[in-house]
Amino acid sequence: MIIHIYLSLWSGGAPRVVTIDDYLPCWANGGGLAYARGSGALLWAPLMEKAFAKVHGGYCYTRLGYESHTSETKARILAFN
């Protein structure tokens, strides 16, 4: 079952609703999540990163997690279904 997650992002001064699924990129060798990792079982960090990457054109545009790149983007989770 695929879970769709809707997030409201403010990017470039305008609101944007982003829909992502619950698939997260993992290392091929079974090493876990490839990018952002939440604390323990929390998944908000990798889900937010996925939405941010989608808005900006891909994970390669997240600039390796530098906070300065994300300072203009604010987000809140709208709904899970």
N, CA, C and O atoms as CSV, one atom per row, in Angstrom:
chain,resi,resn,atom,element,x,y,z
A,1,MET,N,N,0.837,-1.178,0.000
A,1,MET,CA,C,0.000,0.000,0.000
A,1,MET,C,C,0.887,1.249,0.000
A,1,MET,O,O,1.801,1.370,0.816
A,2,ILE,N,N,0.615,2.152,-0.901
A,2,ILE,CA,C,1.354,3.412,-0.966
A,2,ILE,C,C,0.602,4.459,-0.149
A,2,ILE,O,O,-0.610,4.619,-0.292
A,3,ILE,N,N,1.321,5.155,0.692
A,3,ILE,CA,C,0.755,6.249,1.463
A,3,ILE,C,C,1.152,7.549,0.784
A,3,ILE,O,O,2.325,7.760,0.474
A,4,HIS,N,N,0.185,8.414,0.554
A,4,HIS,CA,C,0.473,9.729,-0.011
A,4,HIS,C,C,0.490,10.747,1.111
A,4,HIS,O,O,-0.387,10.740,1.974
A,5,ILE,N,N,1.469,11.609,1.103
A,5,ILE,CA,C,1.655,12.614,2.137
A,5,ILE,C,C,1.593,13.977,1.460
A,5,ILE,O,O,2.268,14.218,0.459
A,6,TYR,N,N,0.781,14.858,2.016
A,6,TYR,CA,C,0.613,16.191,1.464
A,6,TYR,C,C,1.271,17.185,2.406
A,6,TYR,O,O,0.973,17.214,3.600
A,7,LEU,N,N,2.154,17.988,1.871
A,7,LEU,CA,C,2.843,18.996,2.664
A,7,LEU,C,C,2.641,20.360,2.021
A,7,LEU,O,O,2.607,20.488,0.797
A,8,SER,N,N,2.511,21.357,2.852
A,8,SER,CA,C,2.401,22.730,2.371
A,8,SER,C,C,3.746,23.394,2.583
A,8,SER,O,O,4.187,23.571,3.719
A,9,LEU,N,N,4.398,23.761,1.493
A,9,LEU,CA,C,5.705,24.407,1.559
A,9,LEU,C,C,5.576,25.852,1.104
A,9,LEU,O,O,4.841,26.154,0.164
A,10,TRP,N,N,6.283,26.726,1.765
A,10,TRP,CA,C,6.419,28.106,1.307
A,10,TRP,C,C,7.783,28.204,0.666
A,10,TRP,O,O,8.807,28.091,1.340
A,11,SER,N,N,7.795,28.411,-0.625
A,11,SER,CA,C,9.054,28.474,-1.358
A,11,SER,C,C,9.035,29.691,-2.262
A,11,SER,O,O,8.132,29.850,-3.084
A,12,GLY,N,N,10.030,30.550,-2.112
A,12,GLY,CA,C,10.095,31.757,-2.917
A,12,GLY,C,C,8.955,32.719,-2.624
A,12,GLY,O,O,8.565,33.500,-3.492
A,13,GLY,N,N,8.419,32.672,-1.410
A,13,GLY,CA,C,7.356,33.586,-1.004
A,13,GLY,C,C,5.960,33.157,-1.394
A,13,GLY,O,O,5.008,33.906,-1.175
A,14,ALA,N,N,5.808,31.978,-1.965
A,14,ALA,CA,C,4.495,31.506,-2.391
A,14,ALA,C,C,4.202,30.119,-1.812
A,14,ALA,O,O,5.099,29.280,-1.726
A,15,PRO,N,N,2.942,29.874,-1.414
A,15,PRO,CA,C,2.603,28.546,-0.903
A,15,PRO,C,C,2.529,27.533,-2.040
A,15,PRO,O,O,2.147,27.858,-3.165
A,16,ARG,N,N,2.899,26.316,-1.722
A,16,ARG,CA,C,2.847,25.243,-2.706
A,16,ARG,C,C,2.550,23.946,-1.989
A,16,ARG,O,O,3.261,23.581,-1.053
A,17,VAL,N,N,1.503,23.234,-2.415
A,17,VAL,CA,C,1.194,21.935,-1.844
A,17,VAL,C,C,1.961,20.884,-2.634
A,17,VAL,O,O,1.881,20.833,-3.862
A,18,VAL,N,N,2.700,20.053,-1.925
A,18,VAL,CA,C,3.531,19.019,-2.540
A,18,VAL,C,C,3.022,17.660,-2.087
A,18,VAL,O,O,2.796,17.441,-0.896
A,19,THR,N,N,2.844,16.759,-3.023
A,19,THR,CA,C,2.427,15.398,-2.708
A,19,THR,C,C,3.613,14.469,-2.922
A,19,THR,O,O,4.226,14.453,-3.989
A,20,ILE,N,N,3.923,13.699,-1.890
A,20,ILE,CA,C,4.996,12.703,-2.006
A,20,ILE,C,C,4.437,11.354,-1.570
A,20,ILE,O,O,3.390,11.282,-0.926
A,21,ASP,N,N,5.141,10.295,-1.925
A,21,ASP,CA,C,4.755,8.975,-1.431
A,21,ASP,C,C,5.667,8.610,-0.271
A,21,ASP,O,O,6.540,9.385,0.118
A,22,ASP,N,N,5.453,7.430,0.271
A,22,ASP,CA,C,6.216,7.028,1.453
A,22,ASP,C,C,7.478,6.248,1.123
A,22,ASP,O,O,8.089,5.663,2.017
A,23,TYR,N,N,7.879,6.226,-0.140
A,23,TYR,CA,C,9.130,5.561,-0.506
A,23,TYR,C,C,10.290,6.528,-0.290
A,23,TYR,O,O,10.270,7.658,-0.779
A,24,LEU,N,N,11.283,6.079,0.437
A,24,LEU,CA,C,12.450,6.914,0.719
A,24,LEU,C,C,13.697,6.248,0.152
A,24,LEU,O,O,13.810,5.023,0.202
A,25,PRO,N,N,14.636,7.024,-0.386
A,25,PRO,CA,C,15.846,6.443,-0.962
A,25,PRO,C,C,16.725,5.800,0.106
A,25,PRO,O,O,17.002,6.390,1.150
A,26,CYS,N,N,17.152,4.583,-0.182
A,26,CYS,CA,C,18.007,3.831,0.740
A,26,CYS,C,C,19.260,3.366,0.005
A,26,CYS,O,O,19.280,3.280,-1.223
A,27,TRP,N,N,20.285,3.073,0.765
A,27,TRP,CA,C,21.519,2.543,0.186
A,27,TRP,C,C,21.281,1.122,-0.291
A,27,TRP,O,O,20.565,0.364,0.364
A,28,ALA,N,N,21.865,0.749,-1.416
A,28,ALA,CA,C,21.683,-0.574,-2.007
A,28,ALA,C,C,22.222,-1.680,-1.114
A,28,ALA,O,O,21.741,-2.811,-1.178
A,29,ASN,N,N,23.209,-1.377,-0.286
A,29,ASN,CA,C,23.810,-2.408,0.554
A,29,ASN,C,C,23.042,-2.649,1.852
A,29,ASN,O,O,23.517,-3.369,2.730
A,30,GLY,N,N,21.850,-2.048,1.978
A,30,GLY,CA,C,21.049,-2.243,3.183
A,30,GLY,C,C,21.466,-1.354,4.335
A,30,GLY,O,O,21.120,-1.625,5.484
A,31,GLY,N,N,22.205,-0.296,4.045
A,31,GLY,CA,C,22.711,0.591,5.085
A,31,GLY,C,C,21.710,1.603,5.604
A,31,GLY,O,O,22.088,2.492,6.368
A,32,GLY,N,N,20.457,1.502,5.221
A,32,GLY,CA,C,19.445,2.424,5.721
A,32,GLY,C,C,19.187,3.576,4.771
A,32,GLY,O,O,19.531,3.518,3.591
A,33,LEU,N,N,18.575,4.624,5.302
A,33,LEU,CA,C,18.220,5.782,4.495
A,33,LEU,C,C,19.466,6.438,3.914
A,33,LEU,O,O,20.493,6.563,4.582
A,34,ALA,N,N,19.353,6.852,2.658
A,34,ALA,CA,C,20.508,7.416,1.960
A,34,ALA,C,C,20.779,8.865,2.347
A,34,ALA,O,O,21.922,9.315,2.267
A,35,TYR,N,N,19.761,9.599,2.762
A,35,TYR,CA,C,19.954,11.021,3.028
A,35,TYR,C,C,19.558,11.331,4.471
A,35,TYR,O,O,20.109,10.739,5.400
A,36,ALA,N,N,18.627,12.235,4.670
A,36,ALA,CA,C,18.243,12.635,6.032
A,36,ALA,C,C,17.714,11.445,6.824
A,36,ALA,O,O,17.021,10.573,6.301
A,37,ARG,N,N,18.066,11.447,8.086
A,37,ARG,CA,C,17.585,10.396,8.986
A,37,ARG,C,C,16.920,11.059,10.182
A,37,ARG,O,O,17.427,12.036,10.732
A,38,GLY,N,N,15.779,10.511,10.572
A,38,GLY,CA,C,15.101,11.013,11.762
A,38,GLY,C,C,15.716,10.397,13.012
A,38,GLY,O,O,16.523,9.470,12.938
A,39,SER,N,N,15.328,10.920,14.125
A,39,SER,CA,C,15.783,10.382,15.407
A,39,SER,C,C,14.942,9.160,15.742
A,39,SER,O,O,13.723,9.261,15.881
A,40,GLY,N,N,15.581,8.021,15.870
A,40,GLY,CA,C,14.841,6.793,16.157
A,40,GLY,C,C,13.929,6.427,15.006
A,40,GLY,O,O,14.371,6.281,13.867
A,41,ALA,N,N,12.637,6.280,15.318
A,41,ALA,CA,C,11.653,5.891,14.302
A,41,ALA,C,C,10.953,7.094,13.677
A,41,ALA,O,O,10.023,6.917,12.889
A,42,LEU,N,N,11.376,8.307,14.008
A,42,LEU,CA,C,10.723,9.500,13.455
A,42,LEU,C,C,11.098,9.674,11.988
A,42,LEU,O,O,12.267,9.572,11.616
A,43,LEU,N,N,10.102,9.937,11.172
A,43,LEU,CA,C,10.339,10.057,9.731
A,43,LEU,C,C,10.103,11.451,9.183
A,43,LEU,O,O,10.181,11.647,7.971
A,44,TRP,N,N,9.819,12.420,10.027
A,44,TRP,CA,C,9.503,13.747,9.498
A,44,TRP,C,C,10.680,14.350,8.733
A,44,TRP,O,O,10.466,15.002,7.711
A,45,ALA,N,N,11.903,14.153,9.191
A,45,ALA,CA,C,13.065,14.751,8.514
A,45,ALA,C,C,13.248,14.214,7.093
A,45,ALA,O,O,13.386,15.013,6.168
A,46,PRO,N,N,13.256,12.889,6.879
A,46,PRO,CA,C,13.413,12.420,5.500
A,46,PRO,C,C,12.204,12.727,4.612
A,46,PRO,O,O,12.361,12.897,3.403
A,47,LEU,N,N,11.000,12.801,5.193
A,47,LEU,CA,C,9.827,13.149,4.394
A,47,LEU,C,C,9.868,14.613,3.972
A,47,LEU,O,O,9.540,14.939,2.831
A,48,MET,N,N,10.267,15.492,4.881
A,48,MET,CA,C,10.403,16.901,4.536
A,48,MET,C,C,11.502,17.102,3.493
A,48,MET,O,O,11.362,17.907,2.572
A,49,GLU,N,N,12.596,16.359,3.652
A,49,GLU,CA,C,13.686,16.464,2.686
A,49,GLU,C,C,13.221,16.019,1.298
A,49,GLU,O,O,13.585,16.626,0.291
A,50,LYS,N,N,12.410,14.948,1.252
A,50,LYS,CA,C,11.910,14.466,-0.029
A,50,LYS,C,C,11.019,15.526,-0.694
A,50,LYS,O,O,11.125,15.762,-1.898
A,51,ALA,N,N,10.144,16.159,0.091
A,51,ALA,CA,C,9.287,17.216,-0.453
A,51,ALA,C,C,10.121,18.398,-0.934
A,51,ALA,O,O,9.862,18.954,-2.001
A,52,PHE,N,N,11.121,18.778,-0.148
A,52,PHE,CA,C,12.005,19.881,-0.520
A,52,PHE,C,C,12.740,19.555,-1.821
A,52,PHE,O,O,12.853,20.400,-2.710
A,53,ALA,N,N,13.238,18.318,-1.921
A,53,ALA,CA,C,13.935,17.898,-3.135
A,53,ALA,C,C,13.004,17.919,-4.341
A,53,ALA,O,O,13.416,18.291,-5.440
A,54,LYS,N,N,11.750,17.522,-4.136
A,54,LYS,CA,C,10.791,17.527,-5.241
A,54,LYS,C,C,10.532,18.955,-5.730
A,54,LYS,O,O,10.468,19.193,-6.936
A,55,VAL,N,N,10.385,19.885,-4.821
A,55,VAL,CA,C,10.139,21.282,-5.186
A,55,VAL,C,C,11.320,21.871,-5.948
A,55,VAL,O,O,11.138,22.663,-6.873
A,56,HIS,N,N,12.529,21.481,-5.555
A,56,HIS,CA,C,13.725,22.097,-6.129
A,56,HIS,C,C,14.359,21.292,-7.255
A,56,HIS,O,O,15.411,21.679,-7.763
A,57,GLY,N,N,13.745,20.179,-7.658
A,57,GLY,CA,C,14.218,19.456,-8.822
A,57,GLY,C,C,15.004,18.191,-8.553
A,57,GLY,O,O,15.497,17.583,-9.503
A,58,GLY,N,N,15.146,17.767,-7.325
A,58,GLY,CA,C,15.839,16.521,-7.016
A,58,GLY,C,C,16.754,16.637,-5.809
A,58,GLY,O,O,17.058,17.736,-5.345
A,59,TYR,N,N,17.182,15.507,-5.317
A,59,TYR,CA,C,18.060,15.479,-4.142
A,59,TYR,C,C,19.392,16.178,-4.403
A,59,TYR,O,O,20.008,16.716,-3.483
A,60,CYS,N,N,19.827,16.168,-5.654
A,60,CYS,CA,C,21.109,16.818,-5.962
A,60,CYS,C,C,21.044,18.328,-5.740
A,60,CYS,O,O,22.080,18.988,-5.659
A,61,TYR,N,N,19.832,18.876,-5.642
A,61,TYR,CA,C,19.680,20.316,-5.421
A,61,TYR,C,C,19.445,20.683,-3.955
A,61,TYR,O,O,19.160,21.840,-3.645
A,62,THR,N,N,19.561,19.717,-3.065
A,62,THR,CA,C,19.378,20.027,-1.650
A,62,THR,C,C,20.670,20.516,-1.013
A,62,THR,O,O,20.689,20.824,0.179
A,63,ARG,N,N,21.735,20.590,-1.772
A,63,ARG,CA,C,23.034,21.117,-1.339
A,63,ARG,C,C,23.546,20.453,-0.060
A,63,ARG,O,O,24.026,21.118,0.858
A,64,LEU,N,N,23.433,19.165,-0.026
A,64,LEU,CA,C,23.979,18.355,1.071
A,64,LEU,C,C,23.485,18.789,2.444
A,64,LEU,O,O,24.209,18.677,3.434
A,65,GLY,N,N,22.263,19.282,2.503
A,65,GLY,CA,C,21.658,19.598,3.782
A,65,GLY,C,C,22.071,20.904,4.418
A,65,GLY,O,O,21.812,21.113,5.603
A,66,TYR,N,N,22.708,21.795,3.667
A,66,TYR,CA,C,23.097,23.077,4.252
A,66,TYR,C,C,21.857,23.878,4.639
A,66,TYR,O,O,20.957,24.083,3.825
A,67,GLU,N,N,21.822,24.321,5.872
A,67,GLU,CA,C,20.658,25.034,6.383
A,67,GLU,C,C,20.384,26.318,5.613
A,67,GLU,O,O,19.224,26.697,5.453
A,68,SER,N,N,21.415,26.991,5.134
A,68,SER,CA,C,21.222,28.246,4.406
A,68,SER,C,C,20.367,28.057,3.162
A,68,SER,O,O,19.644,28.967,2.757
A,69,HIS,N,N,20.448,26.881,2.559
A,69,HIS,CA,C,19.667,26.610,1.353
A,69,HIS,C,C,18.185,26.469,1.677
A,69,HIS,O,O,17.340,26.757,0.829
A,70,THR,N,N,17.861,26.036,2.874
A,70,THR,CA,C,16.466,25.799,3.241
A,70,THR,C,C,15.861,26.943,4.030
A,70,THR,O,O,14.692,26.864,4.408
A,71,SER,N,N,16.608,27.999,4.292
A,71,SER,CA,C,16.113,29.065,5.149
A,71,SER,C,C,14.891,29.771,4.573
A,71,SER,O,O,14.099,30.330,5.332
A,72,GLU,N,N,14.714,29.762,3.245
A,72,GLU,CA,C,13.559,30.407,2.637
A,72,GLU,C,C,12.357,29.490,2.544
A,72,GLU,O,O,11.257,29.943,2.228
A,73,THR,N,N,12.546,28.226,2.810
A,73,THR,CA,C,11.447,27.279,2.681
A,73,THR,C,C,10.931,26.915,4.064
A,73,THR,O,O,11.671,26.411,4.909
A,74,LYS,N,N,9.661,27.178,4.275
A,74,LYS,CA,C,9.009,26.811,5.529
A,74,LYS,C,C,7.961,25.774,5.176
A,74,LYS,O,O,7.402,25.803,4.080
A,75,ALA,N,N,7.690,24.857,6.094
A,75,ALA,CA,C,6.757,23.790,5.750
A,75,ALA,C,C,5.931,23.357,6.943
A,75,ALA,O,O,6.308,23.557,8.097
A,76,ARG,N,N,4.794,22.758,6.633
A,76,ARG,CA,C,3.997,22.099,7.653
A,76,ARG,C,C,3.292,20.920,6.991
A,76,ARG,O,O,2.913,20.983,5.821
A,77,ILE,N,N,3.124,19.861,7.746
A,77,ILE,CA,C,2.466,18.686,7.212
A,77,ILE,C,C,0.955,18.922,7.248
A,77,ILE,O,O,0.403,19.260,8.295
A,78,LEU,N,N,0.292,18.743,6.110
A,78,LEU,CA,C,-1.147,18.947,6.039
A,78,LEU,C,C,-1.917,17.692,6.404
A,78,LEU,O,O,-2.806,17.735,7.254
A,79,ALA,N,N,-1.587,16.579,5.772
A,79,ALA,CA,C,-2.405,15.389,5.996
A,79,ALA,C,C,-1.690,14.135,5.510
A,79,ALA,O,O,-0.844,14.181,4.617
A,80,PHE,N,N,-2.051,13.038,6.114
A,80,PHE,CA,C,-1.639,11.718,5.651
A,80,PHE,C,C,-2.919,11.017,5.212
A,80,PHE,O,O,-3.954,11.163,5.861
A,81,ASN,N,N,-2.862,10.267,4.132
A,81,ASN,CA,C,-4.027,9.446,3.802
A,81,ASN,C,C,-3.600,8.211,3.055
A,81,ASN,O,O,-4.440,7.390,2.688
